[in-house]
Amino acid sequence: ITAIYKYWQQGQNEEARHLQLSLLKLLRSINSLPFPAGFKTAMEIRGFNMGPPQQPLSAAVKKNYPEIKNQIETQMYEILGEEVVVSN
């Protein structure tokens, strides 16, 4: 988010816009899982042990979870580069 602001301050509006749209895409993927599971997944990708969800996930969410996790990881990598993934 600070990079978006810095780009904007420097008049690099296209770069700021591109980064903003990438961030929105990531947030949509995170929010496609029930709260807070999507945010916990993103944190686990960064290497934080968040533990199991407190509420059970539905069968549909469990079925789609690997695909959504992969989307989140890919989108985080596109935004942050090599430094993003510190988990398996």
C-alpha positions as CSV (number, residue, x, y, z in Angstrom):
1,I,0.0,0.0,0.0
2,T,2.9,2.4,0.7
3,A,4.3,1.6,-2.7
4,I,1.0,2.7,-4.3
5,Y,1.3,6.0,-2.4
6,K,4.9,6.5,-3.4
7,Y,4.2,5.8,-7.0
8,W,1.4,8.4,-6.9
9,Q,3.6,10.9,-5.2
10,Q,6.2,10.5,-7.9
11,G,3.6,11.0,-10.6
12,Q,3.9,7.4,-11.7
13,N,0.2,6.9,-11.9
14,E,0.2,3.9,-14.2
15,E,2.4,2.0,-11.8
16,A,0.3,3.0,-8.9
17,R,-2.9,1.9,-10.7
18,H,-1.4,-1.4,-11.7
19,L,-0.3,-2.2,-8.2
20,Q,-3.8,-1.1,-6.8
21,L,-5.6,-3.4,-9.3
22,S,-3.2,-6.3,-8.3
23,L,-4.0,-5.7,-4.6
24,L,-7.7,-5.7,-5.3
25,K,-7.4,-9.0,-7.2
26,L,-5.6,-10.5,-4.2
27,L,-8.3,-9.2,-1.8
28,R,-11.0,-10.7,-3.9
29,S,-9.3,-14.1,-3.7
30,I,-8.8,-13.8,0.1
31,N,-12.4,-12.8,0.5
32,S,-13.6,-15.8,-1.5
33,L,-13.0,-17.9,1.6
34,P,-15.2,-17.3,4.7
35,F,-13.8,-14.7,7.1
36,P,-11.2,-15.1,8.6
37,A,-10.0,-18.3,6.7
38,G,-8.8,-16.3,3.6
39,F,-6.8,-13.9,5.8
40,K,-5.3,-16.8,7.8
41,T,-4.4,-18.6,4.6
42,A,-2.5,-15.5,3.3
43,M,-0.7,-15.2,6.6
44,E,0.3,-18.8,6.5
45,I,1.7,-18.4,3.0
46,R,3.9,-15.6,4.5
47,G,5.1,-18.1,7.2
48,F,2.9,-17.3,10.2
49,N,1.4,-20.4,11.9
50,M,-2.2,-19.4,12.3
51,G,-3.6,-22.7,13.4
52,P,-6.8,-24.4,12.3
53,P,-10.0,-22.5,11.7
54,Q,-12.2,-22.1,14.8
55,Q,-15.3,-22.7,12.7
56,P,-15.6,-25.8,10.5
57,L,-15.4,-25.2,6.8
58,S,-18.2,-26.3,4.5
59,A,-17.7,-29.2,2.1
60,A,-17.7,-26.7,-0.8
61,V,-15.1,-24.5,0.8
62,K,-12.9,-27.6,1.6
63,K,-13.2,-28.7,-2.0
64,N,-12.2,-25.3,-3.5
65,Y,-9.6,-24.5,-0.8
66,P,-6.5,-25.8,-2.6
67,E,-7.3,-23.8,-5.8
68,I,-8.0,-20.6,-3.8
69,K,-4.8,-21.0,-1.8
70,N,-2.9,-21.4,-5.0
71,Q,-4.5,-18.2,-6.4
72,I,-3.6,-16.3,-3.2
73,E,-0.1,-17.5,-3.3
74,T,0.3,-16.7,-7.0
75,Q,-1.1,-13.2,-6.6
76,M,1.0,-12.5,-3.5
77,Y,4.1,-13.6,-5.5
78,E,3.1,-11.3,-8.4
79,I,2.9,-8.3,-6.0
80,L,5.8,-9.0,-3.6
81,G,8.1,-11.2,-5.7
82,E,10.5,-13.8,-4.2
83,E,10.1,-12.6,-0.6
84,V,6.4,-13.5,-0.4
85,V,6.3,-17.2,0.3
86,V,8.1,-18.6,3.3
87,S,5.9,-21.6,3.9
88,N,5.9,-25.0,2.1
